[in-house]
Amino acid sequence: MQKVLLIDASSNKEIKVGIRIDKKEYEMRKKIGYQKAQVVLPMIDKLLRQYVIGIRNLTSIQVNTGHGSFTGIRVGMSIANALSFALKIPVRFEK
């Protein structure tokens, strides 16, 4: 069973974090100011708890690198790369 963490921090107005379990997607959105880095990790934790998924059960991570805030994209990529390294799972960068 595929469990893909989805991260989109490219907007200056909201953060989107989701989980794809096989072909179903579940998403969480939060309006933000400037504190993107402080918002993303708690959102990931809340989402995983909500769907009763352990972080070690993730099979990959997907990050939106499309148009948007450079800082937001960098935050999303940094978090994805850190989790990927720690969990030894692949990261996909999508536009």
ZAFILO-899097 format. One record per residue: x, y, z of N, C-alpha, C, O in turn; residue number from 1. Coordinates in pm, whole numbers, plus 50000, padded with zeros to 5 digits. Layout:
BEGIN
<tortor n_px="X" n_py="Y" n_pz="Z" ca_px="X" ca_py="Y" ca_pz="Z" c_px="X" c_py="Y" c_pz="Z" o_px="X" o_py="Y" o_pz="Z" num="NUM"/>
...
This chain:
BEGIN
<tortor n_px="50084" n_py="49883" n_pz="50000" ca_px="50000" ca_py="50000" ca_pz="50000" c_px="50089" c_py="50125" c_pz="50000" o_px="50175" o_py="50140" o_pz="50086" num="1"/>
<tortor n_px="50067" n_py="50212" n_pz="49903" ca_px="50144" ca_py="50335" ca_pz="49892" c_px="50087" c_py="50442" c_pz="49984" o_px="49966" o_py="50463" o_pz="49988" num="2"/>
<tortor n_px="50174" n_py="50507" n_pz="50059" ca_px="50135" ca_py="50618" ca_pz="50146" c_px="50232" c_py="50733" c_pz="50119" o_px="50345" o_py="50734" o_pz="50167" num="3"/>
<tortor n_px="50185" n_py="50829" n_pz="50040" ca_px="50269" ca_py="50939" ca_pz="49994" c_px="50231" c_py="51067" c_pz="50067" o_px="50115" o_py="51107" o_pz="50068" num="4"/>
<tortor n_px="50329" n_py="51131" n_pz="50128" ca_px="50309" ca_py="51260" ca_pz="50193" c_px="50317" c_py="51368" c_pz="50086" o_px="50412" o_py="51369" o_pz="50007" num="5"/>
<tortor n_px="50220" n_py="51459" n_pz="50083" ca_px="50215" ca_py="51568" ca_pz="49986" c_px="50236" c_py="51700" c_pz="50058" o_px="50170" o_py="51729" o_pz="50157" num="6"/>
<tortor n_px="50330" n_py="51780" n_pz="50007" ca_px="50360" ca_py="51910" ca_pz="50069" c_px="50354" c_py="52018" c_pz="49963" o_px="50417" o_py="52007" o_pz="49858" num="7"/>
<tortor n_px="50277" n_py="52124" n_pz="49990" ca_px="50272" ca_py="52240" ca_pz="49900" c_px="50278" c_py="52366" c_pz="49984" o_px="50179" o_py="52407" o_pz="50044" num="8"/>
<tortor n_px="50395" n_py="52427" n_pz="49989" ca_px="50417" ca_py="52550" ca_pz="50064" c_px="50447" c_py="52666" c_pz="49970" o_px="50505" o_py="52767" o_pz="50011" num="9"/>
<tortor n_px="50408" n_py="52652" n_pz="49843" ca_px="50445" ca_py="52751" ca_pz="49742" c_px="50362" c_py="52879" c_pz="49747" o_px="50403" o_py="52980" o_pz="49691" num="10"/>
<tortor n_px="50247" n_py="52877" n_pz="49814" ca_px="50160" ca_py="52994" ca_pz="49821" c_px="50199" c_py="53083" c_pz="49938" o_px="50246" o_py="53036" o_pz="50041" num="11"/>
<tortor n_px="50178" n_py="53212" n_pz="49921" ca_px="50200" ca_py="53306" ca_pz="50031" c_px="50079" c_py="53316" c_pz="50123" o_px="50084" o_py="53381" o_pz="50227" num="12"/>
<tortor n_px="49969" n_py="53250" n_pz="50083" ca_px="49845" ca_py="53263" ca_pz="50158" c_px="49805" c_py="53138" c_pz="50236" o_px="49737" o_py="53148" o_pz="50338" num="13"/>
<tortor n_px="49847" n_py="53021" n_pz="50189" ca_px="49810" ca_py="52898" ca_pz="50259" c_px="49911" c_py="52786" c_pz="50236" o_px="49986" o_py="52785" o_pz="50138" num="14"/>
<tortor n_px="49911" n_py="52695" n_pz="50331" ca_px="49994" ca_py="52574" ca_pz="50322" c_px="49899" c_py="52458" c_pz="50299" o_px="49793" o_py="52450" o_pz="50361" num="15"/>
<tortor n_px="49938" n_py="52369" n_pz="50210" ca_px="49860" ca_py="52247" ca_pz="50188" c_px="49949" c_py="52127" c_pz="50218" o_px="50060" o_py="52115" o_pz="50167" num="16"/>
<tortor n_px="49898" n_py="52038" n_pz="50300" ca_px="49966" ca_py="51913" ca_pz="50332" c_px="49864" c_py="51804" c_pz="50312" o_px="49749" o_py="51817" o_pz="50353" num="17"/>
<tortor n_px="49906" n_py="51695" n_pz="50249" ca_px="49812" ca_py="51587" ca_pz="50224" c_px="49878" c_py="51451" c_pz="50234" o_px="49999" o_py="51439" o_pz="50252" num="18"/>
<tortor n_px="49795" n_py="51352" n_pz="50222" ca_px="49842" ca_py="51214" ca_pz="50221" c_px="49767" c_py="51142" c_pz="50110" o_px="49645" o_py="51154" o_pz="50098" num="19"/>
<tortor n_px="49839" n_py="51069" n_pz="50029" ca_px="49777" ca_py="50985" ca_pz="49926" c_px="49794" c_py="50840" c_pz="49970" o_px="49905" o_py="50790" o_pz="49982" num="20"/>
<tortor n_px="49682" n_py="50775" n_pz="49995" ca_px="49683" ca_py="50634" ca_pz="50033" c_px="49630" c_py="50558" c_pz="49913" o_px="49511" o_py="50565" o_pz="49881" num="21"/>
<tortor n_px="49720" n_py="50487" n_pz="49847" ca_px="49691" ca_py="50425" ca_pz="49718" c_px="49641" c_py="50534" c_pz="49624" o_px="49722" o_py="50617" o_pz="49581" num="22"/>
<tortor n_px="49512" n_py="50539" n_pz="49588" ca_px="49466" ca_py="50640" ca_pz="49492" c_px="49378" c_py="50747" c_pz="49555" o_px="49332" o_py="50837" o_pz="49485" num="23"/>
<tortor n_px="49354" n_py="50739" n_pz="49685" ca_px="49272" ca_py="50839" ca_pz="49754" c_px="49361" c_py="50944" c_pz="49817" o_px="49463" o_py="50913" o_pz="49879" num="24"/>
<tortor n_px="49320" n_py="51072" n_pz="49802" ca_px="49397" ca_py="51181" ca_pz="49861" c_px="49315" c_py="51251" c_pz="49969" o_px="49195" o_py="51274" o_pz="49954" num="25"/>
<tortor n_px="49384" n_py="51284" n_pz="50077" ca_px="49325" ca_py="51359" ca_pz="50187" c_px="49414" c_py="51480" c_pz="50209" o_px="49536" o_py="51468" o_pz="50214" num="26"/>
<tortor n_px="49352" n_py="51597" n_pz="50222" ca_px="49430" ca_py="51720" ca_pz="50226" c_px="49387" c_py="51809" c_pz="50342" o_px="49271" o_py="51809" o_pz="50384" num="27"/>
<tortor n_px="49484" n_py="51883" n_pz="50392" ca_px="49462" ca_py="51978" ca_pz="50500" c_px="49518" c_py="52112" c_pz="50452" o_px="49629" o_py="52117" o_pz="50398" num="28"/>
<tortor n_px="49444" n_py="52219" n_pz="50472" ca_px="49489" ca_py="52352" ca_pz="50432" c_px="49488" c_py="52445" c_pz="50553" o_px="49405" o_py="52431" o_pz="50643" num="29"/>
<tortor n_px="49582" n_py="52537" n_pz="50553" ca_px="49587" ca_py="52634" ca_pz="50663" c_px="49630" c_py="52769" c_pz="50609" o_px="49731" o_py="52780" o_pz="50539" num="30"/>
<tortor n_px="49553" n_py="52872" n_pz="50641" ca_px="49590" ca_py="53008" ca_pz="50605" c_px="49711" c_py="53048" c_pz="50688" o_px="49720" o_py="53014" o_pz="50806" num="31"/>
<tortor n_px="49805" n_py="53120" n_pz="50625" ca_px="49929" ca_py="53154" ca_pz="50695" c_px="49967" c_py="53300" c_pz="50675" o_px="49912" o_py="53370" o_pz="50591" num="32"/>
<tortor n_px="50063" n_py="53342" n_pz="50756" ca_px="50126" ca_py="53472" ca_pz="50740" c_px="50265" c_py="53447" c_pz="50683" o_px="50279" o_py="53406" o_pz="50568" num="33"/>
<tortor n_px="50366" n_py="53470" n_pz="50763" ca_px="50503" ca_py="53453" ca_pz="50716" c_px="50574" c_py="53333" c_pz="50777" o_px="50687" o_py="53304" o_pz="50737" num="34"/>
<tortor n_px="50515" n_py="53265" n_pz="50869" ca_px="50583" ca_py="53159" ca_pz="50944" c_px="50562" c_py="53020" c_pz="50883" o_px="50513" o_py="52930" o_pz="50951" num="35"/>
<tortor n_px="50598" n_py="53002" n_pz="50759" ca_px="50575" ca_py="52874" ca_pz="50689" c_px="50645" c_py="52757" c_pz="50757" o_px="50585" o_py="52652" o_pz="50776" num="36"/>
<tortor n_px="50769" n_py="52774" n_pz="50792" ca_px="50846" ca_py="52664" ca_pz="50849" c_px="50786" c_py="52617" c_pz="50981" o_px="50794" o_py="52498" o_pz="51013" num="37"/>
<tortor n_px="50727" n_py="52708" n_pz="51057" ca_px="50669" ca_py="52671" ca_pz="51186" c_px="50532" c_py="52606" c_pz="51172" o_px="50481" o_py="52549" o_pz="51269" num="38"/>
<tortor n_px="50472" n_py="52613" n_pz="51054" ca_px="50337" ca_py="52561" ca_pz="51033" c_px="50337" c_py="52421" c_pz="50971" o_px="50253" o_py="52339" o_pz="51006" num="39"/>
<tortor n_px="50430" n_py="52394" n_pz="50882" ca_px="50427" ca_py="52270" ca_pz="50803" c_px="50442" c_py="52145" c_pz="50889" o_px="50362" o_py="52052" o_pz="50876" num="40"/>
<tortor n_px="50542" n_py="52139" n_pz="50974" ca_px="50564" ca_py="52017" ca_pz="51053" c_px="50447" c_py="51983" c_pz="51146" o_px="50408" o_py="51867" o_pz="51153" num="41"/>
<tortor n_px="50390" n_py="52080" n_pz="51219" ca_px="50273" ca_py="52046" ca_pz="51300" c_px="50154" c_py="51999" c_pz="51214" o_px="50077" o_py="51913" o_pz="51257" num="42"/>
<tortor n_px="50140" n_py="52054" n_pz="51093" ca_px="50033" ca_py="52009" ca_pz="51004" c_px="50054" c_py="51863" c_pz="50962" o_px="49960" o_py="51784" o_pz="50959" num="43"/>
<tortor n_px="50179" n_py="51829" n_pz="50929" ca_px="50210" ca_py="51691" ca_pz="50892" c_px="50178" c_py="51597" c_pz="51008" o_px="50116" o_py="51493" o_pz="50989" num="44"/>
<tortor n_px="50220" n_py="51635" n_pz="51127" ca_px="50194" ca_py="51554" ca_pz="51245" c_px="50043" c_py="51535" c_pz="51267" o_px="49998" o_py="51423" o_pz="51292" num="45"/>
<tortor n_px="49967" n_py="51642" n_pz="51257" ca_px="49822" ca_py="51636" ca_pz="51277" c_px="49756" c_py="51546" c_pz="51171" o_px="49668" o_py="51466" o_pz="51204" num="46"/>
<tortor n_px="49799" n_py="51559" n_pz="51047" ca_px="49743" ca_py="51479" ca_pz="50938" c_px="49771" c_py="51330" c_pz="50959" o_px="49681" o_py="51247" o_pz="50943" num="47"/>
<tortor n_px="49894" n_py="51297" n_pz="50994" ca_px="49929" ca_py="51157" ca_pz="51016" c_px="49852" c_py="51099" c_pz="51134" o_px="49809" o_py="50984" o_pz="51129" num="48"/>
<tortor n_px="49835" n_py="51177" n_pz="51238" ca_px="49756" ca_py="51131" ca_pz="51354" c_px="49610" c_py="51112" c_pz="51317" o_px="49545" o_py="51016" o_pz="51359" num="49"/>
<tortor n_px="49558" n_py="51205" n_pz="51237" ca_px="49417" ca_py="51198" ca_pz="51198" c_px="49386" c_py="51070" c_pz="51121" o_px="49279" o_py="51010" o_pz="51139" num="50"/>
<tortor n_px="49478" n_py="51028" n_pz="51035" ca_px="49456" ca_py="50907" ca_pz="50954" c_px="49529" c_py="50785" c_pz="51010" o_px="49541" o_py="50683" o_pz="50943" num="51"/>
<tortor n_px="49577" n_py="50797" n_pz="51133" ca_px="49642" ca_py="50688" ca_pz="51207" c_px="49752" c_py="50623" c_pz="51122" o_px="49753" o_py="50502" o_pz="51100" num="52"/>
<tortor n_px="49844" n_py="50707" n_pz="51077" ca_px="49956" ca_py="50659" ca_pz="50996" c_px="50085" c_py="50698" c_pz="51069" o_px="50106" o_py="50815" o_pz="51099" num="53"/>
<tortor n_px="50169" n_py="50601" n_pz="51095" ca_px="50299" ca_py="50630" ca_pz="51154" c_px="50391" c_py="50690" c_pz="51049" o_px="50384" o_py="50652" o_pz="50932" num="54"/>
<tortor n_px="50475" n_py="50780" n_pz="51089" ca_px="50565" ca_py="50845" ca_pz="50993" c_px="50653" c_py="50743" c_pz="50921" o_px="50691" o_py="50764" o_pz="50806" num="55"/>
<tortor n_px="50686" n_py="50634" n_pz="50988" ca_px="50770" ca_py="50531" ca_pz="50926" c_px="50694" c_py="50447" c_pz="50824" o_px="50753" o_py="50366" o_pz="50753" num="56"/>
<tortor n_px="50562" n_py="50465" n_pz="50816" ca_px="50481" ca_py="50393" ca_pz="50717" c_px="50472" c_py="50466" c_pz="50584" o_px="50417" o_py="50413" o_pz="50488" num="57"/>
<tortor n_px="50527" n_py="50589" n_pz="50578" ca_px="50526" ca_py="50662" ca_pz="50452" c_px="50618" c_py="50592" c_pz="50352" o_px="50724" o_py="50543" o_pz="50388" num="58"/>
<tortor n_px="50575" n_py="50588" n_pz="50226" ca_px="50656" ca_py="50522" ca_pz="50123" c_px="50730" c_py="50623" c_pz="50035" o_px="50830" o_py="50588" o_pz="49973" num="59"/>
<tortor n_px="50682" n_py="50748" n_pz="50029" ca_px="50751" ca_py="50853" ca_pz="49955" c_px="50693" c_py="50989" c_pz="49992" o_px="50594" o_py="50999" o_pz="50065" num="60"/>
<tortor n_px="50757" n_py="51093" n_pz="49939" ca_px="50714" ca_py="51230" ca_pz="49964" c_px="50709" c_py="51302" c_pz="49830" o_px="50796" o_py="51283" o_pz="49745" num="61"/>
<tortor n_px="50606" n_py="51384" n_pz="49812" ca_px="50592" ca_py="51462" ca_pz="49689" c_px="50580" c_py="51609" c_pz="49728" o_px="50500" o_py="51644" o_pz="49815" num="62"/>
<tortor n_px="50658" n_py="51695" n_pz="49663" ca_px="50659" ca_py="51838" ca_pz="49695" c_px="50625" c_py="51917" c_pz="49569" o_px="50677" o_py="51888" o_pz="49461" num="63"/>
<tortor n_px="50538" n_py="52017" n_pz="49585" ca_px="50506" ca_py="52106" ca_pz="49474" c_px="50620" c_py="52208" c_pz="49459" o_px="50650" o_py="52283" o_pz="49553" num="64"/>
<tortor n_px="50682" n_py="52210" n_pz="49342" ca_px="50789" ca_py="52307" ca_pz="49315" c_px="50748" c_py="52401" c_pz="49203" o_px="50833" o_py="52463" o_pz="49139" num="65"/>
<tortor n_px="50619" n_py="52411" n_pz="49179" ca_px="50569" ca_py="52496" ca_pz="49070" c_px="50584" c_py="52643" c_pz="49102" o_px="50661" o_py="52681" o_pz="49190" num="66"/>
<tortor n_px="50511" n_py="52723" n_pz="49030" ca_px="50517" ca_py="52867" ca_pz="49048" c_px="50476" c_py="52904" c_pz="49189" o_px="50389" o_py="52840" o_pz="49248" num="67"/>
<tortor n_px="50537" n_py="53005" n_pz="49242" ca_px="50500" ca_py="53052" ca_pz="49375" c_px="50616" c_py="53113" c_pz="49449" o_px="50716" o_py="53153" o_pz="49389" num="68"/>
<tortor n_px="50601" n_py="53120" n_pz="49577" ca_px="50698" ca_py="53182" ca_pz="49665" c_px="50827" c_py="53100" c_pz="49670" o_px="50825" o_py="52980" o_pz="49698" num="69"/>
<tortor n_px="50939" n_py="53165" n_pz="49642" ca_px="51069" ca_py="53098" ca_pz="49647" c_px="51094" c_py="53043" c_pz="49788" o_px="51137" o_py="52929" o_pz="49804" num="70"/>
<tortor n_px="51067" n_py="53126" n_pz="49888" ca_px="51090" ca_py="53082" ca_pz="50026" c_px="51001" c_py="52964" c_pz="50061" o_px="51047" o_py="52869" o_pz="50125" num="71"/>
<tortor n_px="50875" n_py="52968" n_pz="50021" ca_px="50782" ca_py="52858" ca_pz="50048" c_px="50826" c_py="52729" c_pz="49982" o_px="50822" o_py="52622" o_pz="50044" num="72"/>
<tortor n_px="50867" n_py="52738" n_pz="49857" ca_px="50915" ca_py="52619" ca_pz="49786" c_px="51038" c_py="52563" c_pz="49855" o_px="51052" o_py="52442" o_pz="49870" num="73"/>
<tortor n_px="51126" n_py="52652" n_pz="49897" ca_px="51247" ca_py="52610" ca_pz="49967" c_px="51214" c_py="52543" c_pz="50101" o_px="51277" o_py="52443" o_pz="50138" num="74"/>
<tortor n_px="51116" n_py="52595" n_pz="50174" ca_px="51073" ca_py="52535" ca_pz="50300" c_px="51020" c_py="52394" c_pz="50275" o_px="51058" o_py="52300" o_pz="50344" num="75"/>
<tortor n_px="50931" n_py="52381" n_pz="50176" ca_px="50874" ca_py="52250" ca_pz="50142" c_px="50980" c_py="52149" c_pz="50102" o_px="50977" o_py="52034" o_pz="50146" num="76"/>
<tortor n_px="51075" n_py="52193" n_pz="50020" ca_px="51182" ca_py="52103" ca_pz="49975" c_px="51274" c_py="52065" c_pz="50090" o_px="51317" o_py="51950" o_pz="50099" num="77"/>
<tortor n_px="51304" n_py="52158" n_pz="50179" ca_px="51392" ca_py="52129" ca_pz="50293" c_px="51329" c_py="52027" c_pz="50386" o_px="51395" o_py="51933" o_pz="50430" num="78"/>
<tortor n_px="51202" n_py="52045" n_pz="50417" ca_px="51133" ca_py="51950" ca_pz="50504" c_px="51126" c_py="51813" c_pz="50438" o_px="51151" o_py="51712" o_pz="50502" num="79"/>
<tortor n_px="51093" n_py="51811" n_pz="50310" ca_px="51085" ca_py="51683" ca_pz="50237" c_px="51220" c_py="51613" c_pz="50234" o_px="51227" o_py="51492" o_pz="50255" num="80"/>
<tortor n_px="51326" n_py="51686" n_pz="50207" ca_px="51459" ca_py="51626" ca_pz="50201" c_px="51503" c_py="51573" c_pz="50337" o_px="51564" o_py="51466" o_pz="50346" num="81"/>
<tortor n_px="51473" n_py="51647" n_pz="50443" ca_px="51510" ca_py="51601" ca_pz="50579" c_px="51434" c_py="51474" c_pz="50615" o_px="51493" o_py="51379" o_pz="50666" num="82"/>
<tortor n_px="51303" n_py="51471" n_pz="50588" ca_px="51225" ca_py="51350" ca_pz="50616" c_px="51270" c_py="51233" c_pz="50529" o_px="51278" o_py="51120" o_pz="50576" num="83"/>
<tortor n_px="51299" n_py="51262" n_pz="50403" ca_px="51345" ca_py="51158" ca_pz="50311" c_px="51475" c_py="51096" c_pz="50361" o_px="51490" o_py="50973" o_pz="50358" num="84"/>
<tortor n_px="51567" n_py="51178" n_pz="50405" ca_px="51694" ca_py="51129" ca_pz="50455" c_px="51674" c_py="51045" c_pz="50581" o_px="51731" o_py="50936" o_pz="50594" num="85"/>
<tortor n_px="51593" n_py="51096" n_pz="50674" ca_px="51572" ca_py="51027" ca_pz="50801" c_px="51496" c_py="50895" c_pz="50783" o_px="51526" o_py="50796" o_pz="50850" num="86"/>
<tortor n_px="51399" n_py="50894" n_pz="50691" ca_px="51316" ca_py="50775" ca_pz="50672" c_px="51365" c_py="50684" c_pz="50560" o_px="51315" o_py="50573" o_pz="50542" num="87"/>
<tortor n_px="51465" n_py="50732" n_pz="50485" ca_px="51520" ca_py="50656" ca_pz="50372" c_px="51411" c_py="50621" c_pz="50270" o_px="51396" o_py="50507" o_pz="50227" num="88"/>
<tortor n_px="51335" n_py="50726" n_pz="50232" ca_px="51231" ca_py="50711" ca_pz="50130" c_px="51254" c_py="50817" c_pz="50021" o_px="51317" o_py="50920" o_pz="50049" num="89"/>
<tortor n_px="51205" n_py="50795" n_pz="49900" ca_px="51229" ca_py="50890" ca_pz="49791" c_px="51141" c_py="51015" c_pz="49799" o_px="51034" o_py="51014" o_pz="49860" num="90"/>
<tortor n_px="51191" n_py="51121" n_pz="49736" ca_px="51116" ca_py="51247" ca_pz="49722" c_px="51095" c_py="51271" c_pz="49573" o_px="51186" o_py="51252" o_pz="49492" num="91"/>
<tortor n_px="50975" n_py="51314" n_pz="49538" ca_px="50945" ca_py="51355" ca_pz="49401" c_px="50910" c_py="51503" c_pz="49403" o_px="50832" o_py="51547" o_pz="49487" num="92"/>
<tortor n_px="50968" n_py="51578" n_pz="49313" ca_px="50939" ca_py="51719" ca_pz="49302" c_px="50848" c_py="51738" c_pz="49181" o_px="50885" o_py="51702" o_pz="49070" num="93"/>
<tortor n_px="50728" n_py="51793" n_pz="49202" ca_px="50627" ca_py="51809" ca_pz="49098" c_px="50596" c_py="51955" c_pz="49077" o_px="50597" o_py="52035" o_pz="49171" num="94"/>
<tortor n_px="50568" n_py="51990" n_pz="48952" ca_px="50523" ca_py="52126" ca_pz="48920" c_px="50375" c_py="52128" c_pz="48906" o_px="50317" o_py="52233" o_pz="48878" num="95"/>
